[in-house]
Amino acid sequence: MKRHNDLPISQVLKQWSQSPKFKPRLIQEKIEAGWEDWFGKTISKNTEKLVVKNNTLYVYIKSGPLKYEMNLGREQIRRILHERLGENYFEDIVIN
């Protein structure tokens, strides 16, 4: 029997990782894995959770003063994330 849609596994995985259903979760996993390295121990220690939804990153912070500082630097955070991820994924960063 002949196969008609033979694709290399690398191409199948790439298509899967780019699908709208799975991409936000993969992006979130990458950010969670690199969060402390990219933003330091203080920010990492005070981060309750990170959520990626509709091309927006929601960052939940425990400390009020740190939350204020991070709100002032949202564009810088976005630039760092885009640089580390290798793509311009986020339209907005929301600090809660």
N, C-alpha and C positions, 0 to 999 in steps of 0.2 A: 504494500500500500504506500502510495506516495504522499509526502507531506507538502502542504502548499504554503504555510505561513511560518517557515523556519526562521527564527530570530536568535541571535546570540543572547545569552543570559544577561550580559551587560546592558544590552539595549532594552531588554524587558524590564530590568531593574530601574533603568533611567526613566523609562516611560511611567512606571509605577510610582517612582518618587516624585515625579512632576505632576501627578494627578491631583486635582483640587481636593479630593477626599483625604489624601495622606500628606501632602506637602506641609500644611500648617503644623502637624504633629512632628514631622521631621525637623522643621525649623526650630520648634520649641525645644526639642531634645538637644539640638546643637547649642542653643543659647544656654540651656541649663548646664550643659557639660562645660562650657567655657566661661560662664558668668563670673566666677571668682577670679580667674586669670585676667579677664578683660577689664573688670571694674574694681577689683581689690577685695580684701577680706572684710572691711567695714561694711561695704555695700552688700556683699554676699551674706554676711551674718544678719543683716537687718532686712533681708528680702524674705517675705513670707512665701510668695509664689509668683510664678511667671505664667501668663496665659497668652497664647497667640490665637486671635480670632478676627476674621475679616480684614486681613492685612494690617492689623493693629496689635501692638504688644502692650499688654496690661501688666504693670509691675506693681505688686503689693508690698509696701514698705512699712515696717513697724514704727520707725522713729519719725516724729513730726518734723524736726529740723532737717533731717536727711531727705525727707520727702520734698520739702520746700526747695532744697538745693538741687535735687534731681529734676524737679519741674523746671528750674531755670536752665538746666543743661540738657533738655530733651533733644534738641537738634544735634548736639554733640554725641549723645548716646546713640541716636539714630545713625549718624555717620559711622561711628565705631562698629555698630552691628552690621551695617551694609558692607563695610570693608572686610570684616571677619567672615561674613557669610558668603561674600563674593557676588552678591546681587542686591539690588534695591528692592527689597521685599516689603518693607513697612511704610505705610502712608502716614501713620501716627504712632506716638508712644504716649500711653496714658499712665500717669503715676498716681496710685491710690494709697 
